[in-house]
Amino acid sequence: MMKHSPVANIEFIKQVNTASVYRLIDEQKQISRVSLARLSELAPASITKMTRQLMAAGLIKEIAQQASTGGRPAISLTCEIEKFVFVSCKLGRNNLTIALHDIAGTKLTTYRVALDTAPDNDVIPFLLAQIADFIGANINTDLQRLIAIAVTSPGLIDRESGTIVYLPKHNLKDIPLGNLLTKSFSVPAYIANHTQSLSLAELYFGAAQDCQDSVLLSVHDGVGSGIINNGKIFTNYNNQVGEIGHIRIDPLGLPCHCGSHGCLETIASNEAILKQITGLINQGHETSLTIEGLTIEGICNAANSGDELAVQVLQRVSKLLGQAIAIIINLFNPQKLLIKGEIVAAKELIFPIIEHSVQQHALGSFVPNVVINEAKFQNEPSMAGVALVRKALLEGSLLNHIIHEYGNN
Ligand SMILES: [Zn+2]
């Protein structure tokens, strides 16, 4: 662990206190200095100093609140929202999504482009050029200030250094993306694994706001998870945890790209579901589905209207998904297990089966503690980066950066 000098420690404490004051104003929407002092348990003199600093940077402003007795209006503080914006991107397997959000996290605009349009399949220069174009087209520099850029993607990412360690789909290895972005756009950059960041978004603004421990299970091309433990992303020294897709569910099952057999991903991923249905159609089983144009959405719709083949395949998938979820519950005992993926479109069918399977396979004393539900952010990829930026803002590092950048103007 890094050793701080006494001066650095004092600076750090100031940063944490200023962040807690900003956080209170953000939470309360409108608050007086007196209430701030009471809620933060900081001295009124410190509150005066910190709010002056936040105001000088344009992060908060005073508003007059008419007293109900008709006397002198009381002065409240509120966050300045419109002035500060950030860019949140998802570098996906096939698409790049770029969105503009205000400092409070509200989405202002979004843009999506296919990655196969990247020249020479070289996604990093393409990403930087797309972000530059997006900023040029969407930020009004007279009124708005860019404060950060966040990029989330699948693969192995070192959040601390902002490095894409390994992203095989785009042939990326050890790319210091955070540094590249900061160099190009002169703002702090936040880079992290997409599913992990999205689990943080569920905690901050989504379906897991009311709990400290939750797991987001993402069922798409693969099956992945983001684990929140004690209000923080659960991770380790090399950021590789939660590979739930490779829990072996069927020892005699199909080969998996990891080298094993019968991994959850060979049964419950979108690709696996499409493969199972295609195989059964080819064998002549009766169904309203056709191989041409087969999608997970179409399979869910067919199941919802009673197509026996679609129902049976999704029932099996749900049962085995439940077995894997039981393992997660036994290991982490979360308060909530959230599922994100196209299969949620058949929720009336799949959730009762998943729950039944969990009841059969998870520890009896843990099962009553956990709520299994759909995730809030099913199709809002930029929310993952929003969680990273809001975390840096409310914990102080990004707030401190803004104070130093704009405080003296
Ligand atoms: Zn595997």
Residues whose N, C-alpha, C, O or C-beta is under 5 A from the ligand:
A	BS01	ZN	G245 H246 C256 C258 S260 C263
